[in-house]
């Protein structure tokens, strides 16, 4: 399927569940952009430094923190990368809490791949195109700066 964007967005999928991560990356690659994966907050931060990531999709619970920790750290460094969080039936975390904590979109598990892809297309359309005031992609310099700030803590 042809991607609806002139240049396909690069999505970072973060999940400690390797099978889920692979499935979501493959689905993105086939339908709405390109995807890379990471299994932890630390690995995700390294990917953000290394690649021009357009959006982050993270599981809520990760081996070394939470998806919300990841989103806060990225946004706290001044990077404006749209983010989505995948939440399960956690009584301590609702969609409202996730949005209040910085997520731009929430996927409630279990979700279908069609709904997931549609949500990513909406996230990309709302946050990635067109670029203009307040909608700039992170530069390599800002990623390196963010990495120093994040890992020096």
C-alpha positions as CSV (number, residue, x, y, z in Angstrom):
1,X,0.0,0.0,0.0
2,X,1.3,3.5,-0.9
3,X,2.0,5.7,2.1
4,X,-0.1,8.9,2.2
5,X,3.0,11.0,3.0
6,X,5.5,12.5,0.6
7,X,8.2,11.1,2.8
8,X,7.2,8.2,4.9
9,X,7.4,8.9,8.6
10,X,9.7,6.9,10.8
11,X,8.0,5.4,13.8
12,X,9.8,4.0,16.9
13,X,7.9,1.1,18.4
14,X,8.9,0.5,22.0
15,X,7.9,-2.8,23.8
16,X,9.6,-5.4,25.9
17,X,7.4,-7.9,24.1
18,X,9.5,-8.8,21.1
19,X,6.6,-10.5,19.2
20,X,4.3,-7.5,19.6
21,X,7.1,-5.1,18.7
22,X,7.9,-7.1,15.5
23,X,4.2,-7.3,14.5
24,X,3.6,-3.6,14.9
25,X,6.8,-2.7,13.1
26,X,5.9,-5.0,10.2
27,X,2.3,-3.6,10.1
28,X,3.7,0.0,10.0
29,X,6.2,-0.9,7.2
30,X,3.4,-2.4,5.1
31,X,0.9,0.4,5.6
32,X,1.9,3.9,6.7
33,X,5.6,4.5,7.0
34,X,8.8,2.9,8.3
35,X,9.4,1.5,11.8
36,X,12.3,0.6,14.0
37,X,11.9,-1.1,17.4
38,X,13.4,-0.9,20.9
39,X,12.8,-3.1,23.9
40,X,13.5,-0.6,26.7
41,X,13.6,3.1,27.7
42,X,17.4,3.1,27.3
43,X,17.3,1.4,23.9
44,X,14.5,3.8,22.8
45,X,16.6,6.9,23.8
46,X,19.5,5.5,21.8
47,X,17.3,5.1,18.8
48,X,16.0,8.7,19.1
49,X,19.6,9.8,19.1
50,X,20.6,7.7,16.2
51,X,17.6,8.1,13.9
52,X,15.3,11.0,12.8
53,X,12.3,9.5,14.6
54,X,9.0,11.2,13.6
55,X,6.8,9.5,16.3
56,X,7.2,7.2,19.3
57,X,4.7,4.4,20.1
58,X,5.5,2.8,23.5
59,X,4.1,0.1,25.7
60,X,3.2,1.5,29.1
61,X,5.3,-1.1,31.0
62,X,8.9,-1.6,30.0
63,X,11.8,-3.5,31.6
64,X,13.5,-0.4,32.8
65,X,10.7,2.1,33.3
66,X,7.5,3.0,31.6
67,X,6.4,4.4,28.3
68,X,5.3,7.6,30.1
69,X,8.9,7.9,31.6
70,X,10.2,7.7,28.1
71,X,7.8,10.3,26.8
72,X,8.6,12.7,29.7
73,X,12.3,12.3,29.2
74,X,12.1,13.0,25.4
75,X,9.8,15.9,25.8
76,X,11.7,17.2,28.8
77,X,14.8,17.5,26.6
78,X,12.9,19.8,24.3
79,X,12.3,17.3,21.5
80,X,8.8,17.6,20.0
81,X,8.3,14.0,18.9
82,X,4.6,13.0,18.8
83,X,3.9,10.0,21.1
84,X,1.4,7.3,21.6
85,X,1.1,5.0,24.6
86,X,-0.3,1.4,24.6
87,X,-2.1,0.6,27.8
88,X,-3.7,-2.5,29.0
89,X,-6.1,-3.1,31.8
90,X,-4.0,-1.3,34.4
91,X,-6.3,0.2,37.1
92,X,-3.6,2.8,37.9
93,X,-3.4,4.1,34.4
94,X,-6.3,5.4,32.3
95,X,-6.4,7.1,29.0
96,X,-7.0,10.4,30.7
97,X,-3.9,10.0,32.9
98,X,-1.8,9.0,29.9
99,X,-2.9,12.0,27.9
100,X,-2.3,14.3,30.9
101,X,1.2,12.8,31.4
102,X,2.2,13.8,27.8
103,X,1.0,11.1,25.4
104,X,-0.6,12.5,22.3
105,X,-2.6,9.3,21.5
106,X,-3.6,6.3,23.5
107,X,-4.1,2.7,22.2
108,X,-6.2,0.7,24.7
109,X,-5.2,-3.0,24.5
110,X,-6.3,-5.2,23.0
111,X,-6.6,-3.3,19.8
112,X,-6.9,-4.3,16.2
113,X,-4.1,-3.6,13.6
114,X,-6.6,-1.7,11.5
115,X,-7.4,0.7,14.4
116,X,-3.7,0.9,15.3
117,X,-2.7,2.0,11.8
118,X,-5.6,4.4,11.5
119,X,-4.5,5.9,14.9
120,X,-0.9,6.3,13.6
121,X,-2.1,7.9,10.4
122,X,-4.1,10.4,12.5
123,X,-1.2,11.0,14.8
124,X,1.1,11.7,11.8
125,X,-1.5,13.9,10.0
126,X,-2.0,16.0,13.2
127,X,1.6,16.3,14.2
128,X,3.9,15.7,11.3
129,X,2.4,17.5,8.3
130,X,2.7,20.2,7.4
131,X,5.9,21.4,9.0
132,X,5.8,25.0,10.2
133,X,5.9,27.0,13.4
134,X,5.8,24.6,16.3
135,X,6.0,21.5,14.1
136,X,9.7,21.0,13.4
137,X,11.4,17.7,13.2
138,X,14.2,17.0,15.7
139,X,17.6,17.7,14.3
140,X,20.6,15.5,14.8
141,X,22.1,18.2,17.1
142,X,19.0,18.3,19.3
143,X,19.0,14.5,19.5
144,X,22.6,14.5,20.6
145,X,22.0,17.3,23.1
146,X,18.9,15.4,24.5
147,X,20.9,12.2,24.8
148,X,23.6,14.0,26.9
149,X,20.9,15.5,29.1
150,X,19.0,12.2,29.4
151,X,22.0,9.9,30.1
152,X,23.9,12.3,32.3
153,X,21.1,12.2,34.9
